[in-house]
C-alpha cells in the first residue's frame, strides 16, 4: 500500500485506530500484569499525561502546585 493511501485511511478512521490501539494496550497490560497492577499503571500514565499537559501550558504549574500543598517558599 502507498504511504499516501495509508495516511488517508488513518485520517478517515483515526478514532477507530486509536481506540483499538488503546484497547490492545490495556488488554495486554491486564494479561501481563493483572488487573490491579494494570489499573495502577493506567492511573500513573493518566496523571503523568495530565501533569505534562499542564506543565506545557503553564511553566510555573509545579511551583504553584507546591505552593498550594506546602507552605510558600519551603521547596526553594
N, CA, C and O atoms as a Tripos MOL2 file, in Angstrom:
@<TRIPOS>MOLECULE
protein
  304   303    76     0     0
PROTEIN
NO_CHARGES

@<TRIPOS>ATOM
      1 N           0.8240   -1.1670    0.0000 N.3       1 UNK1
      2 CA          0.0000    0.0000    0.0000 C.3       1 UNK1
      3 C           0.8810    1.2470    0.0000 C.2       1 UNK1
      4 O           1.9420    1.2670    0.6240 O.2       1 UNK1
      5 N           0.4520    2.2430   -0.6740 N.am      2 UNK2
      6 CA          1.1490    3.5120   -0.7770 C.3       2 UNK2
      7 C           1.0430    4.2760    0.5480 C.2       2 UNK2
      8 O           0.0410    4.1550    1.2520 O.2       2 UNK2
      9 N           2.0760    5.0650    0.8920 N.am      3 UNK3
     10 CA          2.0440    5.8500    2.1290 C.3       3 UNK3
     11 C           0.8940    6.8470    2.1330 C.2       3 UNK3
     12 O           0.2690    7.0850    3.1670 O.2       3 UNK3
     13 N           0.6230    7.4220    0.9770 N.am      4 UNK4
     14 CA         -0.4620    8.4070    0.8810 C.3       4 UNK4
     15 C          -1.8130    7.7520    1.1550 C.2       4 UNK4
     16 O          -2.6420    8.3130    1.8730 O.2       4 UNK4
     17 N          -2.0380    6.5610    0.5840 N.am      5 UNK5
     18 CA         -3.2930    5.8470    0.8280 C.3       5 UNK5
     19 C          -3.4050    5.4480    2.2950 C.2       5 UNK5
     20 O          -4.4830    5.5260    2.8840 O.2       5 UNK5
     21 N          -2.2890    5.0190    2.8810 N.am      6 UNK6
     22 CA         -2.2860    4.6360    4.2810 C.3       6 UNK6
     23 C          -2.6150    5.8330    5.1620 C.2       6 UNK6
     24 O          -3.3530    5.7060    6.1400 O.2       6 UNK6
     25 N          -2.0740    6.9870    4.8210 N.am      7 UNK7
     26 CA         -2.3680    8.2100    5.5700 C.3       7 UNK7
     27 C          -3.8400    8.5890    5.4300 C.2       7 UNK7
     28 O          -4.4590    9.0150    6.4050 O.2       7 UNK7
     29 N          -4.4010    8.4420    4.2510 N.am      8 UNK8
     30 CA         -5.8140    8.7580    4.0340 C.3       8 UNK8
     31 C          -6.7080    7.8350    4.8630 C.2       8 UNK8
     32 O          -7.6920    8.2850    5.4490 O.2       8 UNK8
     33 N          -6.3670    6.5490    4.9120 N.am      9 UNK9
     34 CA         -7.1410    5.5970    5.7170 C.3       9 UNK9
     35 C          -7.0320    5.9780    7.1880 C.2       9 UNK9
     36 O          -8.0290    5.9540    7.9090 O.2       9 UNK9
     37 N          -5.8260    6.3310    7.6390 N.am     10 UNK10
     38 CA         -5.6440    6.7400    9.0360 C.3      10 UNK10
     39 C          -6.4390    8.0100    9.3380 C.2      10 UNK10
     40 O          -7.1020    8.1060   10.3710 O.2      10 UNK10
     41 N          -6.3670    8.9740    8.4370 N.am     11 UNK11
     42 CA         -7.0620   10.2360    8.6510 C.3      11 UNK11
     43 C          -8.5730   10.0290    8.7100 C.2      11 UNK11
     44 O          -9.2670   10.6930    9.4810 O.2      11 UNK11
     45 N          -9.0740    9.1170    7.9020 N.am     12 UNK12
     46 CA        -10.5040    8.8390    7.8370 C.3      12 UNK12
     47 C         -10.9980    8.0530    9.0570 C.2      12 UNK12
     48 O         -12.1250    8.2500    9.5130 O.2      12 UNK12
     49 N         -10.1490    7.1630    9.5790 N.am     13 UNK13
     50 CA        -10.5430    6.2650   10.6680 C.3      13 UNK13
     51 C          -9.6590    6.4500   11.8950 C.2      13 UNK13
     52 O          -9.3250    5.4740   12.5670 O.2      13 UNK13
     53 N          -9.2800    7.6720   12.1920 N.am     14 UNK14
     54 CA         -8.3630    7.9640   13.2900 C.3      14 UNK14
     55 C          -8.9010    7.4910   14.6340 C.2      14 UNK14
     56 O          -8.1710    6.8680   15.4040 O.2      14 UNK14
     57 N         -10.1610    7.7770   14.9240 N.am     15 UNK15
     58 CA        -10.7490    7.3830   16.2020 C.3      15 UNK15
     59 C         -10.7750    5.8780   16.4020 C.2      15 UNK15
     60 O         -10.4530    5.3820   17.4820 O.2      15 UNK15
     61 N         -11.1560    5.1580   15.3670 N.am     16 UNK16
     62 CA        -11.2230    3.6960   15.4740 C.3      16 UNK16
     63 C          -9.8420    3.0940   15.6790 C.2      16 UNK16
     64 O          -9.6720    2.1690   16.4740 O.2      16 UNK16
     65 N          -8.8540    3.6210   14.9600 N.am     17 UNK17
     66 CA         -7.4890    3.0890   15.0540 C.3      17 UNK17
     67 C          -6.9150    3.3690   16.4360 C.2      17 UNK17
     68 O          -6.3320    2.4770   17.0530 O.2      17 UNK17
     69 N          -7.0730    4.5980   16.9330 N.am     18 UNK18
     70 CA         -6.5540    4.9280   18.2580 C.3      18 UNK18
     71 C          -7.2890    4.1550   19.3560 C.2      18 UNK18
     72 O          -6.6660    3.7050   20.3180 O.2      18 UNK18
     73 N          -8.5960    4.0000   19.2200 N.am     19 UNK19
     74 CA         -9.3580    3.2250   20.1900 C.3      19 UNK19
     75 C          -8.9280    1.7650   20.2350 C.2      19 UNK19
     76 O          -8.8140    1.1720   21.3080 O.2      19 UNK19
     77 N          -8.6900    1.1930   19.0610 N.am     20 UNK20
     78 CA         -8.2340   -0.1960   19.0040 C.3      20 UNK20
     79 C          -6.8440   -0.3340   19.6150 C.2      20 UNK20
     80 O          -6.5680   -1.3130   20.3090 O.2      20 UNK20
     81 N          -5.9690    0.6330   19.3640 N.am     21 UNK21
     82 CA         -4.6170    0.5810   19.9250 C.3      21 UNK21
     83 C          -4.6490    0.7040   21.4470 C.2      21 UNK21
     84 O          -3.9250   -0.0060   22.1450 O.2      21 UNK21
     85 N          -5.4780    1.5950   21.9540 N.am     22 UNK22
     86 CA         -5.5960    1.7450   23.4060 C.3      22 UNK22
     87 C          -6.1950    0.4830   24.0200 C.2      22 UNK22
     88 O          -5.7330    0.0240   25.0640 O.2      22 UNK22
     89 N          -7.2110   -0.0750   23.3850 N.am     23 UNK23
     90 CA         -7.8110   -1.3180   23.8720 C.3      23 UNK23
     91 C          -6.8200   -2.4650   23.8780 C.2      23 UNK23
     92 O          -6.7960   -3.2620   24.8170 O.2      23 UNK23
     93 N          -6.0050   -2.5550   22.8430 N.am     24 UNK24
     94 CA         -4.9880   -3.5990   22.7730 C.3      24 UNK24
     95 C          -3.9520   -3.4160   23.8760 C.2      24 UNK24
     96 O          -3.5350   -4.3930   24.5000 O.2      24 UNK24
     97 N          -3.5320   -2.1780   24.1240 N.am     25 UNK25
     98 CA         -2.5450   -1.9120   25.1680 C.3      25 UNK25
     99 C          -3.1020   -2.2460   26.5520 C.2      25 UNK25
    100 O          -2.3960   -2.8220   27.3800 O.2      25 UNK25
    101 N          -4.3560   -1.8920   26.8090 N.am     26 UNK26
    102 CA         -4.9720   -2.1910   28.1090 C.3      26 UNK26
    103 C          -5.1240   -3.6980   28.2880 C.2      26 UNK26
    104 O          -4.8430   -4.2280   29.3630 O.2      26 UNK26
    105 N          -5.5630   -4.3830   27.2460 N.am     27 UNK27
    106 CA         -5.7190   -5.8360   27.3360 C.3      27 UNK27
    107 C          -4.3740   -6.5250   27.5770 C.2      27 UNK27
    108 O          -4.2860   -7.4510   28.3830 O.2      27 UNK27
    109 N          -3.3350   -6.0770   26.8850 N.am     28 UNK28
    110 CA         -2.0050   -6.6640   27.0880 C.3      28 UNK28
    111 C          -1.5070   -6.3980   28.5020 C.2      28 UNK28
    112 O          -0.9060   -7.2720   29.1260 O.2      28 UNK28
    113 N          -1.7550   -5.1910   29.0100 N.am     29 UNK29
    114 CA         -1.3230   -4.8700   30.3740 C.3      29 UNK29
    115 C          -2.0500   -5.7360   31.3920 C.2      29 UNK29
    116 O          -1.4400   -6.2050   32.3520 O.2      29 UNK29
    117 N          -3.3400   -5.9530   31.1950 N.am     30 UNK30
    118 CA         -4.0990   -6.7930   32.1250 C.3      30 UNK30
    119 C          -3.6170   -8.2390   32.0660 C.2      30 UNK30
    120 O          -3.4890   -8.8950   33.1000 O.2      30 UNK30
    121 N          -3.3530   -8.7350   30.8700 N.am     31 UNK31
    122 CA         -2.8820  -10.1080   30.7470 C.3      31 UNK31
    123 C          -1.4840  -10.2850   31.3420 C.2      31 UNK31
    124 O          -1.2060  -11.3040   31.9730 O.2      31 UNK31
    125 N          -0.6140   -9.3110   31.1470 N.am     32 UNK32
    126 CA          0.7570   -9.4380   31.6240 C.3      32 UNK32
    127 C           0.9170   -9.0990   33.1000 C.2      32 UNK32
    128 O           1.6990   -9.7460   33.7960 O.2      32 UNK32
    129 N           0.1940   -8.1020   33.5870 N.am     33 UNK33
    130 CA          0.4010   -7.6160   34.9490 C.3      33 UNK33
    131 C          -0.6790   -8.0420   35.9280 C.2      33 UNK33
    132 O          -0.4130   -8.1720   37.1230 O.2      33 UNK33
    133 N          -1.8720   -8.2570   35.4480 N.am     34 UNK34
    134 CA         -3.0090   -8.4930   36.3290 C.3      34 UNK34
    135 C          -3.8320   -7.2270   36.4010 C.2      34 UNK34
    136 O          -3.3750   -6.1610   35.9890 O.2      34 UNK34
    137 N          -5.0260   -7.3320   36.9150 N.am     35 UNK35
    138 CA         -5.9670   -6.2200   36.8910 C.3      35 UNK35
    139 C          -5.5160   -5.0610   37.7800 C.2      35 UNK35
    140 O          -5.5150   -3.9110   37.3410 O.2      35 UNK35
    141 N          -5.1350   -5.3500   39.0180 N.am     36 UNK36
    142 CA         -4.7820   -4.2860   39.9610 C.3      36 UNK36
    143 C          -3.5470   -3.5330   39.4940 C.2      36 UNK36
    144 O          -3.5320   -2.3020   39.5180 O.2      36 UNK36
    145 N          -2.5230   -4.2410   39.0740 N.am     37 UNK37
    146 CA         -1.3020   -3.5870   38.6090 C.3      37 UNK37
    147 C          -1.5550   -2.8050   37.3140 C.2      37 UNK37
    148 O          -0.9980   -1.7240   37.1190 O.2      37 UNK37
    149 N          -2.3940   -3.3540   36.4360 N.am     38 UNK38
    150 CA         -2.7120   -2.6510   35.1940 C.3      38 UNK38
    151 C          -3.4750   -1.3580   35.4780 C.2      38 UNK38
    152 O          -3.2160   -0.3360   34.8420 O.2      38 UNK38
    153 N          -4.4030   -1.3940   36.4170 N.am     39 UNK39
    154 CA         -5.1390   -0.1820   36.7890 C.3      39 UNK39
    155 C          -4.1830    0.8490   37.3760 C.2      39 UNK39
    156 O          -4.2980    2.0380   37.0820 O.2      39 UNK39
    157 N          -3.2420    0.4050   38.2010 N.am     40 UNK40
    158 CA         -2.2450    1.3120   38.7710 C.3      40 UNK40
    159 C          -1.4080    1.9660   37.6740 C.2      40 UNK40
    160 O          -1.1680    3.1730   37.7180 O.2      40 UNK40
    161 N          -0.9640    1.1880   36.6970 N.am     41 UNK41
    162 CA         -0.1760    1.7330   35.5870 C.3      41 UNK41
    163 C          -1.0060    2.7380   34.7930 C.2      41 UNK41
    164 O          -0.5030    3.7980   34.4230 O.2      41 UNK41
    165 N          -2.2560    2.4200   34.5310 N.am     42 UNK42
    166 CA         -3.1270    3.3220   33.7750 C.3      42 UNK42
    167 C          -3.3310    4.6310   34.5370 C.2      42 UNK42
    168 O          -3.3220    5.7030   33.9320 O.2      42 UNK42
    169 N          -3.5130    4.5570   35.8470 N.am     43 UNK43
    170 CA         -3.6770    5.7630   36.6520 C.3      43 UNK43
    171 C          -2.4010    6.6000   36.6170 C.2      43 UNK43
    172 O          -2.4700    7.8200   36.4740 O.2      43 UNK43
    173 N          -1.2450    5.9660   36.7450 N.am     44 UNK44
    174 CA          0.0260    6.7010   36.7060 C.3      44 UNK44
    175 C           0.2380    7.3780   35.3570 C.2      44 UNK44
    176 O           0.6860    8.5240   35.3030 O.2      44 UNK44
    177 N          -0.0770    6.6840   34.2790 N.am     45 UNK45
    178 CA          0.0750    7.2630   32.9490 C.3      45 UNK45
    179 C          -0.8770    8.4360   32.7710 C.2      45 UNK45
    180 O          -0.4960    9.4630   32.2080 O.2      45 UNK45
    181 N          -2.1040    8.2970   33.2410 N.am     46 UNK46
    182 CA         -3.0850    9.3750   33.1240 C.3      46 UNK46
    183 C          -2.6470   10.6070   33.9090 C.2      46 UNK46
    184 O          -2.7330   11.7260   33.4020 O.2      46 UNK46
    185 N          -2.1800   10.4130   35.1350 N.am     47 UNK47
    186 CA         -1.7080   11.5400   35.9470 C.3      47 UNK47
    187 C          -0.4790   12.1850   35.2870 C.2      47 UNK47
    188 O          -0.3600   13.4100   35.2660 O.2      47 UNK47
    189 N           0.4210   11.3730   34.7580 N.am     48 UNK48
    190 CA          1.5970   11.9010   34.0840 C.3      48 UNK48
    191 C           1.2380   12.7040   32.8460 C.2      48 UNK48
    192 O           1.8230   13.7590   32.6030 O.2      48 UNK48
    193 N           0.2900   12.2220   32.0660 N.am     49 UNK49
    194 CA         -0.1560   12.9640   30.8780 C.3      49 UNK49
    195 C          -0.8050   14.2790   31.2770 C.2      49 UNK49
    196 O          -0.5600   15.3060   30.6440 O.2      49 UNK49
    197 N          -1.6280   14.2600   32.3160 N.am     50 UNK50
    198 CA         -2.2930   15.4760   32.7730 C.3      50 UNK50
    199 C          -1.2780   16.5030   33.2550 C.2      50 UNK50
    200 O          -1.3560   17.6770   32.8940 O.2      50 UNK50
    201 N          -0.3230   16.0570   34.0720 N.am     51 UNK51
    202 CA          0.6730   16.9950   34.5900 C.3      51 UNK51
    203 C           1.5780   17.5080   33.4750 C.2      51 UNK51
    204 O           1.9640   18.6770   33.4800 O.2      51 UNK51
    205 N           1.9140   16.6570   32.5310 N.am     52 UNK52
    206 CA          2.7240   17.0990   31.4090 C.3      52 UNK52
    207 C           2.0110   18.1350   30.5580 C.2      52 UNK52
    208 O           2.6210   19.0990   30.0970 O.2      52 UNK52
    209 N           0.7260   17.9320   30.3530 N.am     53 UNK53
    210 CA         -0.0660   18.9000   29.5880 C.3      53 UNK53
    211 C          -0.1500   20.2280   30.3250 C.2      53 UNK53
    212 O           0.0180   21.2870   29.7210 O.2      53 UNK53
    213 N          -0.4100   20.1760   31.6250 N.am     54 UNK54
    214 CA         -0.4890   21.4060   32.4200 C.3      54 UNK54
    215 C           0.8590   22.1210   32.4630 C.2      54 UNK54
    216 O           0.9100   23.3480   32.3860 O.2      54 UNK54
    217 N           1.9460   21.3670   32.5840 N.am     55 UNK55
    218 CA          3.2750   21.9590   32.6190 C.3      55 UNK55
    219 C           3.6220   22.6050   31.2870 C.2      55 UNK55
    220 O           4.2940   23.6360   31.2430 O.2      55 UNK55
    221 N           3.1660   21.9980   30.2110 N.am     56 UNK56
    222 CA          3.4040   22.5620   28.8860 C.3      56 UNK56
    223 C           2.6370   23.8710   28.7110 C.2      56 UNK56
    224 O           3.1360   24.8030   28.0810 O.2      56 UNK56
    225 N           1.4340   23.9430   29.2630 N.am     57 UNK57
    226 CA          0.6230   25.1510   29.1560 C.3      57 UNK57
    227 C           1.1060   26.2500   30.0950 C.2      57 UNK57
    228 O           1.1020   27.4240   29.7230 O.2      57 UNK57
    229 N           1.5210   25.8880   31.3040 N.am     58 UNK58
    230 CA          1.9230   26.8610   32.3200 C.3      58 UNK58
    231 C           3.2510   26.3990   32.9170 C.2      58 UNK58
    232 O           3.2950   25.4030   33.6400 O.2      58 UNK58
    233 N           4.3130   27.1080   32.6210 N.am     59 UNK59
    234 CA          5.6530   26.7070   33.0680 C.3      59 UNK59
    235 C           5.7940   26.7490   34.5860 C.2      59 UNK59
    236 O           6.6460   26.0510   35.1350 O.2      59 UNK59
    237 N           4.9850   27.5450   35.2800 N.am     60 UNK60
    238 CA          5.0540   27.6460   36.7400 C.3      60 UNK60
    239 C           4.0500   26.7400   37.4380 C.2      60 UNK60
    240 O           3.7620   26.9470   38.6170 O.2      60 UNK60
    241 N           3.5150   25.7530   36.7520 N.am     61 UNK61
    242 CA          2.4860   24.8810   37.3220 C.3      61 UNK61
    243 C           3.0050   24.1290   38.5470 C.2      61 UNK61
    244 O           2.3160   24.0540   39.5650 O.2      61 UNK61
    245 N           4.2040   23.5760   38.4570 N.am     62 UNK62
    246 CA          4.7560   22.8020   39.5730 C.3      62 UNK62
    247 C           4.9770   23.7120   40.7890 C.2      62 UNK62
    248 O           4.6520   23.3320   41.9140 O.2      62 UNK62
    249 N           5.5290   24.9140   40.5620 N.am     63 UNK63
    250 CA          5.7380   25.8530   41.6670 C.3      63 UNK63
    251 C           4.4070   26.2310   42.3140 C.2      63 UNK63
    252 O           4.2990   26.2590   43.5400 O.2      63 UNK63
    253 N           3.3980   26.5210   41.4980 N.am     64 UNK64
    254 CA          2.0820   26.8750   42.0450 C.3      64 UNK64
    255 C           1.4620   25.7100   42.7960 C.2      64 UNK64
    256 O           0.8400   25.9050   43.8400 O.2      64 UNK64
    257 N           1.6250   24.4990   42.2760 N.am     65 UNK65
    258 CA          1.0880   23.3100   42.9390 C.3      65 UNK65
    259 C           1.7690   23.0980   44.2850 C.2      65 UNK65
    260 O           1.1050   22.8040   45.2790 O.2      65 UNK65
    261 N           3.0850   23.2440   44.3200 N.am     66 UNK66
    262 CA          3.8010   23.0820   45.5800 C.3      66 UNK66
    263 C           3.4590   24.1900   46.5670 C.2      66 UNK66
    264 O           3.4250   23.9480   47.7740 O.2      66 UNK66
    265 N           3.2040   25.4040   46.0780 N.am     67 UNK67
    266 CA          2.7890   26.4910   46.9670 C.3      67 UNK67
    267 C           1.4320   26.2090   47.5970 C.2      67 UNK67
    268 O           1.1800   26.6050   48.7350 O.2      67 UNK67
    269 N           0.5550   25.5250   46.8630 N.am     68 UNK68
    270 CA         -0.7530   25.1760   47.4290 C.3      68 UNK68
    271 C          -0.6400   24.0540   48.4460 C.2      68 UNK68
    272 O          -1.3800   24.0370   49.4290 O.2      68 UNK68
    273 N           0.2830   23.1050   48.2240 N.am     69 UNK69
    274 CA          0.4130   21.9480   49.1050 C.3      69 UNK69
    275 C           1.2770   22.2720   50.3170 C.2      69 UNK69
    276 O           0.8950   21.9800   51.4500 O.2      69 UNK69
    277 N           2.4360   22.8720   50.0830 N.am     70 UNK70
    278 CA          3.3950   23.1890   51.1420 C.3      70 UNK70
    279 C           3.2990   24.6690   51.4940 C.2      70 UNK70
    280 O           2.7430   25.4550   50.7280 O.2      70 UNK70
    281 N           3.8310   25.0450   52.6320 N.am     71 UNK71
    282 CA          3.9080   26.4800   52.9280 C.3      71 UNK71
    283 C           4.7890   27.1780   51.8780 C.2      71 UNK71
    284 O           5.7970   26.6110   51.4540 O.2      71 UNK71
    285 N           4.4320   28.3730   51.4610 N.am     72 UNK72
    286 CA          5.1920   29.0530   50.3940 C.3      72 UNK72
    287 C           6.6780   29.2120   50.7440 C.2      72 UNK72
    288 O           7.0370   29.6010   51.8550 O.2      72 UNK72
    289 N           7.5170   28.9030   49.7710 N.am     73 UNK73
    290 CA          8.9590   29.0930   49.9070 C.3      73 UNK73
    291 C           9.7080   27.9390   50.5220 C.2      73 UNK73
    292 O          10.9310   28.0240   50.6320 O.2      73 UNK73
    293 N           9.0560   26.8590   50.9330 N.am     74 UNK74
    294 CA          9.7630   25.7620   51.6170 C.3      74 UNK74
    295 C          10.5320   24.8600   50.6610 C.2      74 UNK74
    296 O          11.4600   24.1750   51.0910 O.2      74 UNK74
    297 N          10.1860   24.8370   49.4080 N.am     75 UNK75
    298 CA         10.8450   23.9330   48.4670 C.3      75 UNK75
    299 C          11.9870   24.6100   47.7260 C.2      75 UNK75
    300 O          12.6600   23.9470   46.9370 O.2      75 UNK75
    301 N          12.2320   25.8630   47.9330 N.am     76 UNK76
    302 CA         13.2970   26.5750   47.2020 C.3      76 UNK76
    303 C          14.5880   26.5320   47.9440 C.2      76 UNK76
    304 O          15.5870   27.0780   47.4770 O.2      76 UNK76
@<TRIPOS>BOND
     1     1     2 1
     2     2     3 1
     3     3     4 2
     4     3     5 am
     5     5     6 1
     6     6     7 1
     7     7     8 2
     8     7     9 am
     9     9    10 1
    10    10    11 1
    11    11    12 2
    12    11    13 am
    13    13    14 1
    14    14    15 1
    15    15    16 2
    16    15    17 am
    17    17    18 1
    18    18    19 1
    19    19    20 2
    20    19    21 am
    21    21    22 1
    22    22    23 1
    23    23    24 2
    24    23    25 am
    25    25    26 1
    26    26    27 1
    27    27    28 2
    28    27    29 am
    29    29    30 1
    30    30    31 1
    31    31    32 2
    32    31    33 am
    33    33    34 1
    34    34    35 1
    35    35    36 2
    36    35    37 am
    37    37    38 1
    38    38    39 1
    39    39    40 2
    40    39    41 am
    41    41    42 1
    42    42    43 1
    43    43    44 2
    44    43    45 am
    45    45    46 1
    46    46    47 1
    47    47    48 2
    48    47    49 am
    49    49    50 1
    50    50    51 1
    51    51    52 2
    52    51    53 am
    53    53    54 1
    54    54    55 1
    55    55    56 2
    56    55    57 am
    57    57    58 1
    58    58    59 1
    59    59    60 2
    60    59    61 am
    61    61    62 1
    62    62    63 1
    63    63    64 2
    64    63    65 am
    65    65    66 1
    66    66    67 1
    67    67    68 2
    68    67    69 am
    69    69    70 1
    70    70    71 1
    71    71    72 2
    72    71    73 am
    73    73    74 1
    74    74    75 1
    75    75    76 2
    76    75    77 am
    77    77    78 1
    78    78    79 1
    79    79    80 2
    80    79    81 am
    81    81    82 1
    82    82    83 1
    83    83    84 2
    84    83    85 am
    85    85    86 1
    86    86    87 1
    87    87    88 2
    88    87    89 am
    89    89    90 1
    90    90    91 1
    91    91    92 2
    92    91    93 am
    93    93    94 1
    94    94    95 1
    95    95    96 2
    96    95    97 am
    97    97    98 1
    98    98    99 1
    99    99   100 2
   100    99   101 am
   101   101   102 1
   102   102   103 1
   103   103   104 2
   104   103   105 am
   105   105   106 1
   106   106   107 1
   107   107   108 2
   108   107   109 am
   109   109   110 1
   110   110   111 1
   111   111   112 2
   112   111   113 am
   113   113   114 1
   114   114   115 1
   115   115   116 2
   116   115   117 am
   117   117   118 1
   118   118   119 1
   119   119   120 2
   120   119   121 am
   121   121   122 1
   122   122   123 1
   123   123   124 2
   124   123   125 am
   125   125   126 1
   126   126   127 1
   127   127   128 2
   128   127   129 am
   129   129   130 1
   130   130   131 1
   131   131   132 2
   132   131   133 am
   133   133   134 1
   134   134   135 1
   135   135   136 2
   136   135   137 am
   137   137   138 1
   138   138   139 1
   139   139   140 2
   140   139   141 am
   141   141   142 1
   142   142   143 1
   143   143   144 2
   144   143   145 am
   145   145   146 1
   146   146   147 1
   147   147   148 2
   148   147   149 am
   149   149   150 1
   150   150   151 1
   151   151   152 2
   152   151   153 am
   153   153   154 1
   154   154   155 1
   155   155   156 2
   156   155   157 am
   157   157   158 1
   158   158   159 1
   159   159   160 2
   160   159   161 am
   161   161   162 1
   162   162   163 1
   163   163   164 2
   164   163   165 am
   165   165   166 1
   166   166   167 1
   167   167   168 2
   168   167   169 am
   169   169   170 1
   170   170   171 1
   171   171   172 2
   172   171   173 am
   173   173   174 1
   174   174   175 1
   175   175   176 2
   176   175   177 am
   177   177   178 1
   178   178   179 1
   179   179   180 2
   180   179   181 am
   181   181   182 1
   182   182   183 1
   183   183   184 2
   184   183   185 am
   185   185   186 1
   186   186   187 1
   187   187   188 2
   188   187   189 am
   189   189   190 1
   190   190   191 1
   191   191   192 2
   192   191   193 am
   193   193   194 1
   194   194   195 1
   195   195   196 2
   196   195   197 am
   197   197   198 1
   198   198   199 1
   199   199   200 2
   200   199   201 am
   201   201   202 1
   202   202   203 1
   203   203   204 2
   204   203   205 am
   205   205   206 1
   206   206   207 1
   207   207   208 2
   208   207   209 am
   209   209   210 1
   210   210   211 1
   211   211   212 2
   212   211   213 am
   213   213   214 1
   214   214   215 1
   215   215   216 2
   216   215   217 am
   217   217   218 1
   218   218   219 1
   219   219   220 2
   220   219   221 am
   221   221   222 1
   222   222   223 1
   223   223   224 2
   224   223   225 am
   225   225   226 1
   226   226   227 1
   227   227   228 2
   228   227   229 am
   229   229   230 1
   230   230   231 1
   231   231   232 2
   232   231   233 am
   233   233   234 1
   234   234   235 1
   235   235   236 2
   236   235   237 am
   237   237   238 1
   238   238   239 1
   239   239   240 2
   240   239   241 am
   241   241   242 1
   242   242   243 1
   243   243   244 2
   244   243   245 am
   245   245   246 1
   246   246   247 1
   247   247   248 2
   248   247   249 am
   249   249   250 1
   250   250   251 1
   251   251   252 2
   252   251   253 am
   253   253   254 1
   254   254   255 1
   255   255   256 2
   256   255   257 am
   257   257   258 1
   258   258   259 1
   259   259   260 2
   260   259   261 am
   261   261   262 1
   262   262   263 1
   263   263   264 2
   264   263   265 am
   265   265   266 1
   266   266   267 1
   267   267   268 2
   268   267   269 am
   269   269   270 1
   270   270   271 1
   271   271   272 2
   272   271   273 am
   273   273   274 1
   274   274   275 1
   275   275   276 2
   276   275   277 am
   277   277   278 1
   278   278   279 1
   279   279   280 2
   280   279   281 am
   281   281   282 1
   282   282   283 1
   283   283   284 2
   284   283   285 am
   285   285   286 1
   286   286   287 1
   287   287   288 2
   288   287   289 am
   289   289   290 1
   290   290   291 1
   291   291   292 2
   292   291   293 am
   293   293   294 1
   294   294   295 1
   295   295   296 2
   296   295   297 am
   297   297   298 1
   298   298   299 1
   299   299   300 2
   300   299   301 am
   301   301   302 1
   302   302   303 1
   303   303   304 2
@<TRIPOS>SUBSTRUCTURE
     1 UNK1         2 RESIDUE 1 A UNK
     2 UNK2         6 RESIDUE 1 A UNK
     3 UNK3        10 RESIDUE 1 A UNK
     4 UNK4        14 RESIDUE 1 A UNK
     5 UNK5        18 RESIDUE 1 A UNK
     6 UNK6        22 RESIDUE 1 A UNK
     7 UNK7        26 RESIDUE 1 A UNK
     8 UNK8        30 RESIDUE 1 A UNK
     9 UNK9        34 RESIDUE 1 A UNK
    10 UNK10       38 RESIDUE 1 A UNK
    11 UNK11       42 RESIDUE 1 A UNK
    12 UNK12       46 RESIDUE 1 A UNK
    13 UNK13       50 RESIDUE 1 A UNK
    14 UNK14       54 RESIDUE 1 A UNK
    15 UNK15       58 RESIDUE 1 A UNK
    16 UNK16       62 RESIDUE 1 A UNK
    17 UNK17       66 RESIDUE 1 A UNK
    18 UNK18       70 RESIDUE 1 A UNK
    19 UNK19       74 RESIDUE 1 A UNK
    20 UNK20       78 RESIDUE 1 A UNK
    21 UNK21       82 RESIDUE 1 A UNK
    22 UNK22       86 RESIDUE 1 A UNK
    23 UNK23       90 RESIDUE 1 A UNK
    24 UNK24       94 RESIDUE 1 A UNK
    25 UNK25       98 RESIDUE 1 A UNK
    26 UNK26      102 RESIDUE 1 A UNK
    27 UNK27      106 RESIDUE 1 A UNK
    28 UNK28      110 RESIDUE 1 A UNK
    29 UNK29      114 RESIDUE 1 A UNK
    30 UNK30      118 RESIDUE 1 A UNK
    31 UNK31      122 RESIDUE 1 A UNK
    32 UNK32      126 RESIDUE 1 A UNK
    33 UNK33      130 RESIDUE 1 A UNK
    34 UNK34      134 RESIDUE 1 A UNK
    35 UNK35      138 RESIDUE 1 A UNK
    36 UNK36      142 RESIDUE 1 A UNK
    37 UNK37      146 RESIDUE 1 A UNK
    38 UNK38      150 RESIDUE 1 A UNK
    39 UNK39      154 RESIDUE 1 A UNK
    40 UNK40      158 RESIDUE 1 A UNK
    41 UNK41      162 RESIDUE 1 A UNK
    42 UNK42      166 RESIDUE 1 A UNK
    43 UNK43      170 RESIDUE 1 A UNK
    44 UNK44      174 RESIDUE 1 A UNK
    45 UNK45      178 RESIDUE 1 A UNK
    46 UNK46      182 RESIDUE 1 A UNK
    47 UNK47      186 RESIDUE 1 A UNK
    48 UNK48      190 RESIDUE 1 A UNK
    49 UNK49      194 RESIDUE 1 A UNK
    50 UNK50      198 RESIDUE 1 A UNK
    51 UNK51      202 RESIDUE 1 A UNK
    52 UNK52      206 RESIDUE 1 A UNK
    53 UNK53      210 RESIDUE 1 A UNK
    54 UNK54      214 RESIDUE 1 A UNK
    55 UNK55      218 RESIDUE 1 A UNK
    56 UNK56      222 RESIDUE 1 A UNK
    57 UNK57      226 RESIDUE 1 A UNK
    58 UNK58      230 RESIDUE 1 A UNK
    59 UNK59      234 RESIDUE 1 A UNK
    60 UNK60      238 RESIDUE 1 A UNK
    61 UNK61      242 RESIDUE 1 A UNK
    62 UNK62      246 RESIDUE 1 A UNK
    63 UNK63      250 RESIDUE 1 A UNK
    64 UNK64      254 RESIDUE 1 A UNK
    65 UNK65      258 RESIDUE 1 A UNK
    66 UNK66      262 RESIDUE 1 A UNK
    67 UNK67      266 RESIDUE 1 A UNK
    68 UNK68      270 RESIDUE 1 A UNK
    69 UNK69      274 RESIDUE 1 A UNK
    70 UNK70      278 RESIDUE 1 A UNK
    71 UNK71      282 RESIDUE 1 A UNK
    72 UNK72      286 RESIDUE 1 A UNK
    73 UNK73      290 RESIDUE 1 A UNK
    74 UNK74      294 RESIDUE 1 A UNK
    75 UNK75      298 RESIDUE 1 A UNK
    76 UNK76      302 RESIDUE 1 A UNK
